[in-house]
Amino acid sequence: MSGFDVVGVELGAIPLIISALKKYKNTSRRLRYARQKEELVNELTRSLNEQHCFVKGDLYLILKGAFLEDDKIDRFLNQPDSSLNELFNNQALVQEVEECLGDWYTPYITALGRCTTMLMAIAKSLTGLYSDSQAGLSTLIKANPPKNGLYEFGRRINSVWQKMTWSFKSMN
């Protein structure tokens, strides 16, 4: 995946990963080692909530600058998975977005790509959420659709913290 379509994937993936982290935190509270990691989980959840807010706000301003109608912007921001293809198959709109961002387009897309890489590292560290058969965040989102606006996980969510810490260090 390259280009502006990464925004929609992030809008869908961030709430999914936050829900998985909350389930991990709730199911792991009884374990002594999990309590030691609680602050890390809390900080990661806060950071992901903030990132979701920033991406949503950026996207609103970008799409508004590209002269997209408010109802389409609202539908995309509130249901990114269902309106993703509609938005990014519109080449005229993608071109308008590129023109709106101008010289900032490439750095913006690069930053989103780094965020996507980090989201994938987090997802891979959460056993019970990610499997090796899933090729990326898009597949992960499709494999875990929300039910009544909430994500449900049939399996217990565990974390391989050392693996995740190593992934974060390698990203810097």
C-alpha positions in Angstrom: 0.0 0.0 0.0 1.4 3.4 -0.9 0.0 6.8 -1.1 -2.9 8.5 0.6 -4.9 5.2 1.1 -2.8 4.5 4.2 -4.9 7.1 6.1 -8.0 4.9 5.9 -6.2 1.9 7.0 -4.8 3.7 10.1 -8.3 5.0 10.9 -9.6 1.4 10.9 -6.6 -0.2 12.6 -6.0 2.2 15.5 -9.4 1.5 17.2 -9.0 -2.2 16.6 -5.5 -2.3 18.2 -6.8 -0.1 21.1 -9.6 -2.6 21.7 -7.1 -5.5 21.7 -4.9 -3.7 24.2 -7.9 -3.1 26.5 -8.8 -6.7 26.3 -5.2 -7.7 27.0 -5.2 -5.4 30.0 -8.5 -6.6 31.3 -7.8 -10.3 30.9 -4.2 -10.1 32.2 -4.8 -8.1 35.4 -4.6 -11.3 37.5 -1.1 -12.1 36.3 1.7 -10.5 38.3 3.9 -9.7 35.4 1.1 -8.1 33.5 0.6 -5.5 36.4 4.2 -4.5 35.8 3.4 -3.7 32.2 0.1 -1.9 33.0 1.6 1.6 32.7 3.2 0.6 29.3 -0.3 -0.6 28.1 -1.9 2.6 29.4 0.7 4.9 27.7 0.4 3.0 24.4 -3.4 3.2 24.5 -3.2 7.0 25.2 -0.7 7.5 22.4 -2.9 5.5 20.0 -6.0 7.5 21.0 -4.1 10.7 20.3 -2.7 9.5 17.0 -6.3 8.5 16.0 -7.5 12.0 16.8 -4.6 13.6 14.9 -5.1 11.5 11.8 -8.9 12.1 11.9 -8.4 15.8 12.2 -5.8 16.0 9.5 -8.0 14.0 7.2 -11.0 16.2 7.8 -8.9 19.3 7.0 -7.3 17.7 3.9 -10.7 16.5 2.5 -12.3 19.8 3.3 -9.5 21.5 1.4 -10.1 19.1 -1.5 -13.7 20.4 -1.6 -15.3 17.1 -0.5 -18.9 17.4 0.8 -19.4 17.3 4.6 -21.6 14.2 4.5 -19.0 12.2 2.6 -16.2 13.4 4.9 -18.3 12.4 8.0 -19.1 9.0 6.5 -15.4 8.3 5.7 -14.2 9.5 9.2 -16.8 7.4 11.0 -16.8 4.3 8.9 -13.3 4.2 7.2 -13.5 0.5 6.3 -16.8 0.8 4.3 -16.0 4.0 2.4 -12.3 3.4 1.9 -12.5 2.0 -1.6 -15.0 4.7 -2.7 -12.7 7.4 -1.6 -9.5 6.2 -3.0 -10.9 4.9 -6.3 -11.8 8.5 -7.1 -8.6 9.6 -8.9 -9.8 13.2 -9.2 -10.1 13.4 -5.4 -6.7 11.8 -4.8 -5.2 14.4 -7.2 -7.0 17.2 -5.4 -5.6 15.9 -2.1 -2.1 15.9 -3.5 -2.5 19.5 -4.8 -4.0 20.5 -1.4 -1.0 19.2 0.5 1.5 20.4 -2.1 5.1 20.0 -0.9 3.9 18.4 2.3 2.3 15.4 0.5 5.4 13.2 0.4 6.5 13.9 4.1 2.9 13.4 5.3 2.6 10.1 3.5 6.0 9.0 4.8 5.0 9.8 8.4 1.8 7.8 7.9 3.8 4.9 6.6 6.0 4.9 9.7 2.9 5.0 11.8 1.5 2.1 9.9 4.7 0.1 10.4 4.5 0.7 14.1 0.8 -0.3 14.2 1.8 -3.5 12.5 4.6 -4.2 15.0 2.1 -3.7 17.8 -0.5 -6.0 16.2 2.1 -8.7 15.6 3.1 -8.5 19.3 -0.5 -9.2 20.4 -1.0 -12.9 20.0 -4.7 -13.7 19.6 -5.1 -10.7 17.4 -2.6 -11.3 14.6 -1.7 -14.4 12.7 1.1 -15.0 10.2 -1.6 -15.6 7.5 -2.6 -11.9 7.7 -0.6 -9.9 5.2 -1.1 -6.5 6.7 -3.4 -4.1 8.6 -6.1 -4.1 5.8 -6.4 -7.9 6.2 -6.4 -7.6 10.0 -9.2 -5.0 9.9 -11.3 -7.3 7.6 -10.7 -10.3 9.8 -11.9 -8.4 12.9 -14.9 -6.3 12.0 -16.6 -4.4 14.7 -20.0 -5.7 16.0 -22.4 -2.9 17.0 -19.5 -0.5 17.0 -17.3 -2.6 19.3 -14.5 -5.1 18.5 -14.9 -8.6 20.0 -12.1 -11.1 20.2 -12.9 -14.8 20.5 -9.5 -15.6 21.8 -7.5 -14.4 24.7 -5.1 -11.5 23.8 -1.6 -12.0 25.0 1.5 -9.9 24.3 5.1 -10.7 23.5 6.5 -7.6 25.2 10.1 -8.3 24.4 9.3 -8.7 20.8 7.3 -5.5 20.8 10.1 -3.6 22.6 12.6 -4.8 20.1 10.4 -3.7 17.3 10.1 -0.2 18.7 13.8 0.1 19.2 14.5 -1.0 15.7 12.1 1.7 14.3 14.0 4.6 15.8 
